[in-house]
């Protein structure tokens, strides 16, 4: 079983456990040592600037017209805005 399959299984079948893992990773790894960002890529649909994602805690960082926004996704709630981490 590949790591992606484990991630998808946890994310879809055990959302509370997955959220606990993400919050723990964000607290123990990303807050003290910094986020591990992917490269900026153009948003696929529309002209909404560029975005990147933290490889560890899955937080999204968007940049549109030199305005930075941070979001995290939840399956049922959509996008939740976060203050600058």
ChimeraX attribute file (.defattr): number of C-alpha atoms within 10 A of each C-alpha:
attribute: neighborCount
match mode: 1-to-1
recipient: residues
	/A:1	5
	/A:2	6
	/A:3	8
	/A:4	9
	/A:5	10
	/A:6	10
	/A:7	11
	/A:8	12
	/A:9	13
	/A:10	16
	/A:11	16
	/A:12	11
	/A:13	10
	/A:14	11
	/A:15	14
	/A:16	12
	/A:17	11
	/A:18	17
	/A:19	15
	/A:20	11
	/A:21	14
	/A:22	16
	/A:23	13
	/A:24	13
	/A:25	15
	/A:26	21
	/A:27	13
	/A:28	11
	/A:29	15
	/A:30	18
	/A:31	11
	/A:32	9
	/A:33	10
	/A:34	11
	/A:35	18
	/A:36	14
	/A:37	16
	/A:38	13
	/A:39	10
	/A:40	14
	/A:41	13
	/A:42	15
	/A:43	15
	/A:44	10
	/A:45	6
	/A:46	7
	/A:47	9
	/A:48	13
	/A:49	16
	/A:50	18
	/A:51	20
	/A:52	19
	/A:53	21
	/A:54	17
	/A:55	13
	/A:56	14
	/A:57	21
	/A:58	18
	/A:59	21
	/A:60	20
	/A:61	20
	/A:62	21
	/A:63	18
	/A:64	14
	/A:65	8
	/A:66	9
	/A:67	8
	/A:68	12
	/A:69	15
	/A:70	19
	/A:71	18
	/A:72	15
	/A:73	13
	/A:74	12
	/A:75	9
	/A:76	6
	/A:77	7
	/A:78	10
	/A:79	13
	/A:80	10
	/A:81	13
	/A:82	13
	/A:83	7
	/A:84	9
	/A:85	10
